[in-house]
Amino acid sequence: MTTDLFLAQVLAHLPPTTPRRQQIALELRGHIEERLAGGQPLDEILGQLGDPAALAESYLSGLPLEPAGFGSRLIAKLTDLLVLVLVVGVLAALAWLSPREGLALILVVVAIAVAGFGFVGYTIWAEWRTGQTLGKRRQGLLVVQESGAPITLGQSFVRQLSLLFQIFWIDAMFALFTERRQRAFELLSKTRVVQIGTER
């Protein structure tokens, strides 16, 4: 393994919004190059540094993670819902205005599918890929593992089970009584929402 590949693997386990992300990479590179200059083989250096994921997690554990506030989380959720309503509204309007019956039927089916599954599907995908939905990005929120690492697809799915089971409000009530303001399904998935600053 090369130094660049090792650093890339460490950075892949740090959310893109991690404070000091590039500084961490520079410090690691300097540490490796210093040992190489001392005559130590690269394989031995990387072996001592350990697994890139574990190393990234150790950096994350030293960073303060501020739990997201209730207001910003609510605004983020409402923003995401508004986008869904707009998409469904546009599809319904296109179906209504379509002169072709077959196209109108297809648009109605797509609108129903988006209304029924789009919100949950989009949320699962967006939080897994970037840690943020559009609403969370606008509010400066990030979904992470309890350690601060990016979440997995499985964790993203478990986080949304309360929507699928239609018990979201019960799930959300848990955030009032937990230290890190976590919902019940966030506790179950070992994830949390943190404040990282608003979008510029």
Helices and strands as residue ranges (DSSP letters): H 3-12, H 21-37, H 42-49, H 52-61, E 66-67, H 70-97, H 101-113, I 114-118, H 119-130, H 134-139, E 141-145, H 153-159, H 161-164, H 168-173, G 174-176, H 184-189, E 191-195
